[in-house]
Amino acid sequence: MDALYTAVATATHGREGRAVSSDGKLDVQLAPPVELGGNGQGTNPEQLFAAGYAACFASALGVVGRAAKVDVSDAAVTGEVGIGKQGVGFGLKVTLRVELPEGVDESTGRELVEQAHQVCPYSNATRGNIDVDLVIE
């Protein structure tokens, strides 16, 4: 694959540090959530992944919606990223909650969401590695 764009970010001190993009547009303090023993005073990698996946999936939904001539421009995607023990390490699971605009029937909506799941780069990267549940609300 020839990359059309490459994002670059550097994290220091792991989950208790800082993450900064090469262009400076992203600059966040990192902290483990309270549920993982942290103070919760910063964002965490799971939140960043959830936001990125949700945004990317919403864009993919727009692409397939336009191709099908179905207006999904008012759709909202909420990403939920869970982390937990998996074997000797940790693993992730994802739920994408897709709220489709009124007027998109259930069958069409389900078809568009499934197509977006085939188009979205995050879905392609996680396929076979992370459980991803698609929920249409």
WOZI-V91530 format. One record per residue. PHI is phi as a letter, one per 30 degrees, with the letter a starting at -180 (999 if undefined). Layout:
PHI, PHI
This chain:
999, c, d, d, a, b, d, b, b, b, c, b, i, h, d, c, b, b, b, b, d, d, c, i, d, c, a, b, d, c, a, d, d, e, d, c, i, c, c, i, d, a, d, b, e, d, d, d, d, d, d, d, d, d, d, d, d, d, d, d, d, d, d, d, d, d, d, d, i, b, d, c, d, c, d, b, b, c, c, b, c, c, b, a, d, b, i, d, c, b, b, c, b, b, b, c, c, c, c, d, d, e, j, c, d, e, d, d, e, d, d, d, d, d, d, d, d, d, d, d, d, d, d, d, d, c, e, i, c, b, d, b, c, c, b, c, c
